[in-house]
Amino acid sequence: MNYDDVLAQLFRLGQSLGFDPRAEDCETYLRELLSSYESAPEDAEALLSELLGTRFACLQDVRPQWIQEPEWPFLNGKPLRFVGQIDLHRETRANWGLEQIGQSLRSEWASDRTYFVFSDGSQHKVIVQYG
């Protein structure tokens, strides 16, 4: 199965699963994974959905809710498992008392952000997006 032949399906699945098939690590991974399939079956999207749903896995049945473009991290050429996300908005920071602390900390925490946590069980990566 050729990456370029199923790119439209990969974009649709990427939107629902939370990955960007154009991202360098992701494209490399997908090209290698798909090359092991001789040709695209009649219902390539169903096969891809099942295949990629298990590869771009989540600890729970919750997918990342990206603020910006998807940034699913890879380790040793494979996608990490999504563990969860922490949204830090102005209200959250106020509840933590961070709005009351010194000017330098206030400027550091001035914008809303979301932390996306990924892991393979022994190594972890955190993606931070602002918005």
Secondary structure, DSSP 8 states (H G I E B T S, - for coil): --TGGGHHHHHHHHHHHT--TTSHHHHHHHHHHHHTSSS--TTHHHHHHHHHHHHS-BSSS-----SSS----EETTEE-EEEEEEEE-HHHHHHTTGGGS-HHHHHHT-S-EEEEEEESSS-EEEEEEE-
